[in-house]
Amino acid sequence: MGQKINPLGFRLGTTQNHHSFWFAQPKNYSEGLQEDKKIRNCIKNYIQKNRKKSSNRKMESDSSSEVITHIEIQKEIDTIHVIIHIGFPNLLKKKGAIEELEKNIQKEVNSVNQRLNIAIEKVKEPYRQPNILAEYIAFQLKNRVSFRKAMKKAIELTKKADIKGVKIKIAGRLGGKEIARAECIKKGRLPLQTIRAKIDYCCYPIRTIYGVLGVKIWIFVEEE
């Protein structure tokens, strides 16, 4: 029986860093954890809601726009710093978008004594991030593109980024078949057993007319 572990959790503290930086007493730890989850969900819901309003764009470059790679939360005594790492921050650059987002988060969190500070940081190499590749594959599948073709196109996009290996796995009712199965494509090296290898990973669900497909992407960035 195989023993599976999340590649990010396996390397936490070595090549992977925490996305939340704060300290709390044991009795208040669960409240801080729930607060972080509310902040992240509020940001993601705001992005998705505004993307639907501007869904008339059909260019492939927009298929992975406004995809959040990760959100860093740093808490101080009177301030909560939120850093949003995003691939193409076109939506959040609009006038009044940050102020509206801050109001939404303040309503969810109800932090009267803490000031909220939101910063946007653009990812330098978007197609080096597994979340953006997963969103690209989801866009292709929803437009009735063959899953094999979508996977190969995503592999081609990684050529622009400086990576050493990539693996993409899709599972579910592929192509509308009645029996679910898994398909995998790999290019380059992917040493999952070594802790010093920096691996970026994401698990992404895609809702199609045939059901939900699961996409897993591993990217071997570098080795220390």
Protein Blocks (a to p, Z undefined) as FASTA:
>chain_A
ZZdddfklmmgoilpccfbdcdddfklmmmmmmmmmmmmmmmmmmmmmmmmmmmmbcbfk
lmmgoiafbdcddddfkbccdddddfblmklmpghklmmmmmmmmmmnopakbccddddd
ddfblmlpfklmmmmmmmmmmnopafklmmmmmmmmmmmpccfbdcdddedjehhiabdc
dddddedjddfkbmklccdddddddddfkbccdddddddfbdZZ
